[in-house]
């Protein structure tokens, strides 16, 4: 089970346990477990836990290798899972950003509980924000930018990658879903059916998103000014359930046409 959730060896007091228990289960995108308490289970906790475990399997070693001593920006942070993982692996400072206020509140709650017990190894903060405004939001770049689980929820992935590139000093770690099989460079646009009633706040009815091939994703990255250093996908037998693509990206120093 440890890989299926975020765990902290911290004993919470009765008041702290009550604060945790009073939170909204649907905002806990990733389950958080303390030594004597856990976050209320999300309605889709089992499938979300499996997603989190696979995501850590695919990109966790990149985070472990690149976080030490570096500043980290976690776009699409949800309730902060990979922000805390980066902190645990020695980041100098971490900032998580998410559009959903409820998830940001829970990330801040987790950080506060850890801070009270001296269990937060570096400054970790969270704020509500729109990824379309990333470039104008920050005046200084971050050494490492995490872009995990977000591109397939937005209508303009190339633009958001551009925004992320503007604040990436050294590395971006990218993970996205909705990957179409095939080698050609193409994408298709579709309007989603609403799943907010199932606790999946990012899947809103009537909002359109892109599905794309790996070749198309590579061009997105090149368009935004990145070089792909390494690529990964789930094992072939898992790709029907998890049509994902992950990439370790380096920003190009001199972008032609910019």
N, C-alpha and C positions, 0 to 999 in steps of 0.2 A: 503493500500500500504506500510506502513513503513517496514513491515516484508519482503517485496519482494525485498528490496534493502538496501544498506548501506547508512545511512543518517547522515549528520553532520549539526549542526546549526551554520554554518559559512557563512558570506557574503563575496563573492569573489569580488575583484576589476576587472575593465575592462580587464587589462592585464592578470590576472589570469583566467578569463573566456575565453579569447582567447586561452590561453595555453591548457585549457581543451577541447575546441571545436576543436582544431587542431589535436587531438589524433586519432589513428586508432580504429574505432568502434569494429573490430573483436578481439582486445586485451582486451576489457572490459568484462571479464568472469562474473563479478558481477557489476551491475549498481551502480554507486556512485552518490548520490544527495547531493548538498550543498543547502544552504538557497535560493540562487538565480541562481543556475546553476546545470546542470547534465551532466554526461558523455554521449558521443554519444551512441545511442542504438546499441547494438550488433544485427546482423541479426537474431539470435535466442533468442532475449532478453526475450520473454515471457516464453519459456520453461526453460531457465536458471534461470529466476526469481522464477519459481515454484520449481525448484531443490534447489535453495538457501533457500527458505522459509521452505521446508521440512527438509533440513539439519539442519537449526537452531532449528526447532521444536524437532529434535531427539537428537542433541548433544549440543545445546546452553546452557542448564542448567549445563552440565558438565563443559563447558568452564567458565561459570559464577562462578561456585563453586571453580574451581581449579586454575584459573588464578591469583587471588589476591596475590600480594607479591612474585610471582614466575617468573622465567625466562621461556620463551616460545619459542620453535622452531616450525615454521609452515612449514612442508614439503608440497610440491604441493600447494604452496600459491596462485598461479594464480596472480590476481591483488590485493591480500592482504586482502580480506574480513574478514577472521577469525583472521588474525593478528591484524587488527584494533579492532575487537570485543574483543579479549583478552586484548588489551590495554585499551579499554573502561571499562572493568571489573576489572581493577586494577593490571594488570601484572607489574612486576618490570622492565622487558625489553622484547622485542619481536624481533625475527629475522625470516623473511620469505624467503623461498628459492623456486625457480621455474626454470624449464628448458627453458621456453620460454622467450627470452630477452624482447619482446614487453610487456608482462604482468608485468615483473619486472620493466620496465621503468614506467608503469602506477602506480604501487604500490608506487614507489619512488616519482612520481609526487604528488599523493594523500598525502603522508606523508609530502612532502615539503609544500604543500598548508596549511595543518593543522598546521605545525610547525610555519609557518609565522604568523598565527593568534593565536598562543598560545593555540591551541586546541588539541595538542598531549600530553596525560597525562603521557607518559613514553617514553624512547628511543625506537624507532621502526626503523628497517633497513631492507633492502631487498637486495638479491644478486642472481645472476644466478648460478645454480649448478645442479649437477646430483645426484639423490638420491642413485645411486649405489656407490657413493663415500662418503656417509655421515660420516661413521666412521673415515675415514682418514682426513676429512675436518675440524673436530672440535676436539680440545684438551680437552675441558671440557664438561661435560654433561649438559643438560637443565633439569629443574625441570619437565616441561610438554612438551611433543611432540605431535603436531597435525598431524595426518596422514589421511587427509580427501580427498576423491575423487581421489586417485591416484593408488591404487594397481591394479585396473582393466584396467589401461593404460600401464602396463609394463609386460614384458615377464617372470620375475622371482620374483613373490611376496614374497616367503619365504626369499630370499636373502635380499630384500629391508627391510623386517621386521627385519631381523638380524641387518642390518645397523642402523635402527632406535633404536633398543634395545640398541645398543652400546652407544648411546648418551641420553638415557632416565634415569633420576635419580629417578623420583617418579611416573609419570603417562604418559601413552599414550592414546589419544583419537583417535579411528580408525573408519572410515566410508568407506565402499566400495560398489560397485555395481556389476552387472553381477552374482548375486546369483541364483543358480539353485534350484528349489524346490526339496524336498526329504530329507530323514534323513540319507542316507548313505554317507560315506566319499568318494567322487570322484570329479573329475574335467575334463573338456574337453578344448582342445586348438583349437583356430580358428584364421584364418587370416582375418583381417578386410577389408571392403570396405572403400575407402577414403572419408572423410567428411571435409577435410580442406577447400574445396570450400564453405562450409556453415559457415565458421568461427570457426569450431571446430578443433583447431590446434593439439589437442592431439590424434585425430582419423585419423591416417595415413594409407593409403592403403598399403597392402602388409606386414604389421606388425602384428605379432600374439600376442594374449593375452589369458588369462585363464578365464573360467567361472567355478564356484565352488559352492559346497553346503556349508551350514553353518557348518556342521560337518568337512568339509575339512578346512574351515577358522579357526575353533577352533584349529585344529592340526597345522596349520601355526603358530598361536600365541604361542602354547606350544613349538613348535620347536625353535622359536626365543627367548624363555625364558621369556614369560609373563604368568601371571595368569589373567583370565577373571573375573573381579569384577562384571560387569553388561553387559547385552546384550539388544539391541533394534532392532526392525525392523518396517517399516511402517505398518499401519493397513492393515489387510489382503486384503481388497478391493483395496488397492493402490499398491500392490506388483507386479502386472503385468506391470504397468508403471514404478514403482520404485523398482526393485528387489535388495534392499539394505540390508546391515547388519552393525550394529554399535556396538562397544564394548569399554568399559572402562577397560584399562589394567594396571596391576601393574607388574614391572619387578621382576623376581625371583632373590633373593640375591645370591644364590649359584646354578649355572647351572651344572647339571651332564653332563659329557662328553665334557665339554668345556675346 
